Amino acid sequence: MSNEKAQPFTLAGTQIMPGKRTIVEMPAAQLYTNTPLNIPVHVVHGKKPGPVLLVCAAIHGDELNGVEIIRRILQVASLRNLSGTLVAVPVVNVFGFIHKSRYLPDRRDLNRCFPGSETGSLGARMAYLFKNQVLDVCTHAIDLHTGAIYRSNVPQIRANLASEATAEMAQAFGVPLVLNSVLRDGTLREVAEANNIPVITYEAGEALRFEESCIRPGVRGVLNVMRHLGMLPPSKKPNPKVEPSVARSSMWVRAENDGVFRPMVGLGHRIKENQLLGRISSPFNSDEVDLISPCAGILVGRNNLPLVNEGEALFHIARFEEVKEVALQMKEFTANITESGPATEGEPPIAP
């Protein structure tokens, strides 16, 4: 066993000694009330050298499940035996978080502003700060997201599987569904991969909610990745091993007309080609339109708002080679999360 000791770790001008933890208040902006606005960055620096893992949430300010995931991760007792460094940012978009909004005050999406600019828009400046002060000192990253407001995602990993290290992190996280997702310009994932930082995105739940069925797998998944990277010792009570299935493609079923939307299938369910997914009706006449699935797959995302306009995305279907097997995996995974009880004392039960 190596007796090598870690060196001091520096983030945004703050030095953290081995075996110590601190919160770095990183100045992001100043409100027009002259109030400073900081991004709190939790740093847990192990006594032994190892990877530097960034875990961040609320880059869209209304996506809250990741905020709770990080709170629980920071309370895990095994962090005392950490090798390497955990850099945890519960809220990246502090502006949006304050206003319960996905966006920045200028309506820009922070996750379309990377790598940013020191002299650009507010979004560009915040992206530049976060990339240069936080992301660039990390070796790996996990970005925690939910669906948008009124839209839910089943727990899933999105990753660029062309990168071997990224694919291994996606496998280790331990949820049944992995979407091989292209890198979109301006995102944290895109700029991280461009700088050879393996990064995965965990998508689960809906904006502006805490959902235990999404939070608990997220906590387990982050810890699984940390063990995979050698940052934590093996678990004394290992979770059931999950072999994720990779979607070969995915598609959205959209509203063909305006009206009142009634879904008839649940998240995570197996979908058959030509299956009835839901109906759109009018409250003013007897018109009704059936929504038919164009393909077989697993329902990984769904609109929750009954009032829809033409063209709105309603059902997100991921396509797999073996749909039946994936559906069974999802059912077992959900049952395991639900029946296992609170992961730690004081956590709420999963609501039915």
N, C-alpha and C positions, 0 to 999 in steps of 0.2 A: 504494500500500500504506500502510495506517495505521501511524503511529508511536506510537499511543497506548499508554501503559504501564499495566499493572495496578496496582491499589491493594493494600495489605496485606490479607490475608484472615484473619478471626478465627473460630475454632471452639472452643467450650467454654472461652473465656477465653484461649486461646493465639493469638498473632498470628504469622502466617507471611508473610514478605516475598516479593515477586515473584521467581520463579526459584529458590525454595527448596522443600525437602520436609522433612517431619518426621512423627513419630508422636506423636499426642496420646493419652495414657493417661487415658481418661475413667472416673472412679470410678463403678461400677455398684452395688456392694453390699459387705457385709463378711460373710465366713463366720463360723460360730459358733466357729471356732478363732482368731478375731480377725485373720484374714488378709484383706487388702483384695482385692477382685475388680474388675479394670478391663476396659473394652472398648477395645482398641487401635484407633485410627482413623488410617490413613495419609492424609496430605494432601500432594498434589503441586500447588504453586501456580505457574502459568505466568507468564512475563514479560509476556505480552499478555493483555488482558481477554477474557473469553468466558464460556460457560456454566459452571455448577458441577454436575458430574455425580457423583451418589452411586452407587457400586457396592457392594452388600452381599451377604453370604452367611451361611449357618448361623443364620438367624433361627429355624430348627429345628435344634437343636444337633447332630443326627446326619447332616445333609445336607452332605456333605464336598466334592463336586466343585467347588462354588463357591469353597471356600477355596483350592484349587489354581489355579483360574482367576485369582483376584485376585493370588496370588503371582506368576504369570507376567506378568500385566498390569503389575505394578509394576517388572518387569525390562526392559520394552520400551524400547529406546534412544530411540525417537522422542518419549518423554515430555520429553526435553530441549527440544523445540520446541513444548511444550504452550501452547495459548491457552486461558485459563480455568483451572479448578481441578478436579482429580480428588480426590474424597473416597472412599476405599476402606476398607471395614470387613470384613475376612475372617471374623470371628466376632462376630455380634451377640449370640446367646444363649450367653454364656460358661459359664453353669451347665450347660446341656444338653451343650455341647461337652466339658466335663470328664468328664461321666458317660456320654457316648456315647448321649445320649437326645434325643428330639425335644422334650421338655417341660422346664419349669422344675421346681424341687424340689416345688412344690405341685401338680404335674401340670397346670398351666395351659399352654395353647398361646400363646406370646408373640405369634404372628401372628393372634390373635383379641382382643388387649388394647388395640389402638390406638383412639383417641389417648392413652389412658392417664389416670392420675391421680397427682398428687403425693402423695396420702394413701391410695391404694388398696392392692390386693394387690401382691405382689412383681412379678407380670407387668404390672400397671397402672403401677407406678412405673418399671419398666425401659422400657416403651413410652413413657411420658411423657418420660423422660430422652432417649431416642433421637430422638423426634419434635422436641422443643424444642431440643436441643443440636446435632443432626446434620441431620435431614431438612429442617427449616425454613430452613436456610441454603443449600439446594441448589435448582437450577432444573429438574433432570431426575434420573431414578433408574432403575437396573436392579437388580432383586431376583433373586438366583440361588438356585434350588431344585433338589431331586431328588424322585423319588418317595419314599414312606414306606419303612420297613423291609420287606423281602420284596416290594417292588413297584417295577417299573422304568417309567420314562417314556422314550419316544423324544425326541430333542432337538426342542423346540417352544417357541414364544412364546405366552404368554397375556397378553391386553391388552384394555382397553376401547377398541374401535375407533371409538366415538362421538366420541372426542377426536381431532382431526386431528393434533395434534403427537404423540400416543401412537401413532397408526396409522403415522405416518412413521417413528418409531423402530422399530416392529415390522417394517416393510418393510426398513429399513436393516440390521437385525441379520443377516439372511442365512441363516435356516434355512427349509426348505421348508414347514413347518407352522405356521400361526398359528390359535389358538383365540380367538374373540371371547368373552372370559370376563367374566361379570358381576362386579361389585365386591361382595365379601362383607364384611359388617359386621365391624369390628374388625381388618381387615388393613392392612398397610402400604400396599398399593395403594389401598385405599379412602380412607385419610386423605390420601395424597399427591394423588390426583385431586381430592379435596374442597378442597385448597389450591392447585389449578391447577399441580401439578407432574406433568408427563407421566411415566408409569412403566410399564415392561414387566417381566414375569416370565419368566425363562428356566428351563424345567423340563427336566431331562435326567438319566437314570440312576436309581440306587437309593441309599438311605441307607447310610451306613457303608462306602462303597466309593469308590475312585478309578477312574474309567473314562475311558481316554484318548479313546475315541470320543465322549464327551460333553464332556470338558474342552477338547479342541482346537477344536470349533465354538464353544464358549463364549468362548474367548479371541478368536477371529476376530470373533465377533459384537459383543463389547464394543468392540473397536477399530473395527469398521465403524460403530457408532453414534457413536463419538467423531469419526470423520472426517465423518460426516453432519452433526454439530453444529458442525463447523468447529474442533474442538479440536486435531486432528492434521492434518498435511499428507497429501496423497494417498499411497497406498502405491506404492512403486516396482515391486512385484510384486503387482498386484491379483489377488485371488482370483476364481474364476469367479463371475459374477453369478447370484444365486439369486432367482427371482421367487416369493415365498411364496404358497401357496394358503390361503385363509381358510375354516375349517370353519364350516358354517352351523349345526351343532349337534353334540352328542356324547352318548353314553350308555354306561352300564356294564352288562355282562352279569354277573349274580350267580349264585352257587351255589344251586341249588334243594334240595340236601340235603347232608349231611355226608359226608366220605369222603376218598379220596386223589385228588388232582387231577393230570391229565396234559394239559398244553396241546399243541396240534398246529399252532399258527401262531406266527410270530415277530413281534417288534416291527417296526413300519414296513411290514408286509405289507398288501397289498390284501385286503380281506374282501368276499365276495359274500353277498348275502342268502340265508339258509338254509344257509350253509356250516357244516360241522362245525368247531368251534373247539377242542374238547377233550372229555375224558370225566372223570367222577367215578365211582370204583369203591369197593367196600368190601373191606378186607383180610380180612374174616371170612366173606364169602359171595360168590356170583357176580353180585350186583347191579351194574349199570353204567348210568349215565345220560349221554346225549349232551348236549353244550352246543352249541346251534345259534344262529347269528347272526340277530338279528331285522332286520338292515339291512345295506346295503352301506357300506363306508367304509375307513378306514385304521386299523390297530391302533396306538394311540398310548400305551397303558399296559397292563401285564400283571402279574398276581400271580405271584410266583416260588416261593411256598411250597407244597409238595405237599399238606399237610394243611389242609383247609378245613372251615369250618362253614357251615351254611345261612345264606344272606343275604350272604356275603362277596363283595366286588367282585373279579372275576377278569379281565375284559377291558374295556378302555376303547376304544370305537370312535368316531372322529371322522368326521362325514359331510360329504362334499364334492359339489359339482355334477358335477365331472369326476374320478371316483375313479381311473380308469385312468391319466390324465395325472399325477395327484398321486403315484401309486405309482411311476411311472417317474422322477419328480423325486426321490423319496426314494432310489431305487436309485442314481441318478447322484450324489446328494449323499453318500451313504454311501461309494461307491466313491472319490470324490474325497478324502474325509477319510482313508480307509484307505490309498490309494496315494500320497498326497502325501509320506509319510515324516514324521519328527519336524519340527514347526514351527520349533523352535530346537534347537541342539546340546545334547545332554544329556537331552532329553525321551525317555521310553520309547516303544517302538513300540506300535501298537494290537494287543492280544492277539486271536487268532482266536476 
